[in-house]
C-alpha cells in the first residue's frame, strides 16, 4: 500500500475492513514510492490525484494502471503521462469510509466493479476472486458506456444528497429535491448519449430508487467535514459536455450552485 511519505513510519501494519461481506484484518507492506508491480490500482479521490502520482517515480516498472477514481477526465491525465496502453479504465460503485488510517468500513450492501474488456486477460482472475467475496464484477466492451454508466448514477446521487444535506431516501421523498435529482439524471444521460454511451435515464432512475434510503455520498461527507469535494470531477464533466454539445442542464447547474454556496461557508474551497 502506497501512503504519504510523512505517514509511512506511523501507518498501521494491518489493513482492517468491516463489511457485510465479512470482517478482515490482513498484514500490509507500506511505502511512499510505487515498487515494480504488474498492476497499480489507484484509489484516491480525484482532488488528490496529482499529489498521489508523485509516488510513481519510475513508471517503467509498472505494468498496468487501473484507476478507480470518480469522473472521467483523469483518464486523459494518466494516458498523457504514462501512455494509452498502460491505462485500463475501470469504475467501482460502493459506499466506503475510512474511519482511521488503514481502517475501512464498507457501508453499502453492494460493491460493483466494472472494467474495460481490454483488461480481461490481465484482471480476469482478480475479478473472479472478488466475486467469490461478494463483489459484482463485469467487463464492459466500450469505454463511453463504462465511464458514463457510473457517472449518470453517481452525479445525481452525489449532487442531490450534498445540496440537500440528506441521505438519498430523504432526497427521493422530498418533491423539490427529487425533481432536481431526476432532472440531473436526465441531463447527465443526454450528455452521455451524445458522447456515445449506451445509457437509459429511465433505467437509472429505477436503479436509484433501489438505493438504501440511508445511503450518503462521499461528496456530502466531504462538504460536511470542510474537505474539498470532487465537484469538478463529478459535475464538471457533465457541464463541459453540455456546453460542448449545446445541451441545457438547469437541474445540474442548480445543484452545483447550491453546493458551491455551501462550500464557501465551510471553506471547502475559496
C-alpha positions, 0 to 999 in steps of 0.5 A: 500500500502506497501512503504519504511519505510523512505517514509511512513510519506511523501507518498501521501494519494491518489493513482492517475492513468491516463489511457485510461481506465479512470482517478482515484484518490482513498484514500490509507492506507500506511505502511512499514510492510505487515498487515494480508491480504488474498492476497499480490500482489507484484509489484516491479521490480525484482532488488528490490525484496529482499529489498521489502520482508523485509516488510513481517515480519510475513508471517503467516498472509498472505494468498496468494502471487501473484507476478507480477514481470518480469522473472521467477526465483523469483518464486523459491525465494518466494516458498523457503521462504514462501512455494509452496502453498502460491505462485500463479504465475501470469504475467501482460503485460502493459506499466506503469510509475510512474511519482511521488510517488503514481502517475501512468500513464498507457501508453499502450492501453492494460493491460493483466493479466494472472494467474495460474488456481490454483488461480481461486477460490481465484482471480476469482472475482478480475479478473472479476472486472478488466475486467469490467475496461478494463483489459484482464484477463485469467487463464492459466492451466500450469505454463511453458506456463504462465511464458514463454508466457510473457517472449518470448514477453517481452525479445525481446521487452525489449532487442531490444528497450534498445540496440537500444535506440528506441521505438519498431516501430523504432526497427521493421523498422530498418533491423539490429535491427529487425533481432536481435529482431526476432532472440531473439524471436526465441531463447527465444521460443526454450528455452521455448519449451524445458522447456515445454511451449506451445509457437509459435515464429511465433505467437509472432512475429505477436503479436509484430508487433501489438505493438504501434510503440511508445511503450518503455520498462521499461528496456530502461527507466531504462538504460536511467535514470542510474537505474539498469535494470532487465537484469538478470531477463529478459535475464538471464533466457533465457541464463541459459536455453540455456546453460542448454539445449545446445541451441545457442542464438547469437541474445540474447547474442548480445543484452545483450552485447550491453546493458551491454556496455551501462550500464557501461557508465551510471553506471547502474551497475559496 
